[in-house]
Amino acid sequence: MNIYSFLLILLIILGIIAIFYVITYNTLVVFKLKIEKAEGIIDESLRQKYDVIARLNVMIKKVVTKKDYLKEYIELKDKRISNYEMDRKLTEAENIILEVKGDYEELDNKDFNGALKEIKSINESLISGKTYYNRNTNELNKVIRKFPTNIIAKIHRYKIKPFFDGKNMQDAVLDDFKL
């Protein structure tokens, strides 16, 4: 084997490694972009849901003057909390709204029911966004865990991402189930 054959073989091997590296890196980037898209959908849906709940709060205050049922939830916009926590809090607010609606028949009107329908539509968008996020997070985490793609992930500082519910499936905490 002469030097030229050796260099040719070496060049072919390096080319294969480079192609594998680029394909793997592109796979990581694609999943990252999909996760960011899902985060955007979730963010926008949560903002919309918050706005509708704020509108419903105004309608409730016109009927119920003695108690401010949603004060804690309306103040959420001033707090720095995760999307997961915001989703949980807005769901709590939605449940309170439904209870208040059941207690005050004056709230059973076209505007109030229309806003509740908006929330239902937003909830469908949220469920889709969370499903899309979790599915792509799962796929990204699979790629990051596999050899040799884990080496490329470490080079580019990709880490295992938690699912939307905030759970880290990689930690030792076994009782992190939350309702």
Buried (B, 14 or more C-beta within 10 A) or exposed (E): EEEEEEEEEEEEEEEEEEEEBEEBBEBBEBBBEBBEBBBEBBEBBBEBBBBBBBBBBEBBBEBBEEEEBBEEBBEBEEEEEEBBEBBBBBBEBBEBBEEBBEEEEEBEEEEBEEBBEBBEBBBEBBEBBBEBBBBBBEBBBEBBEEEEBBEBBEEEEBEBBBBBEEBEEEEEEEEEEEE
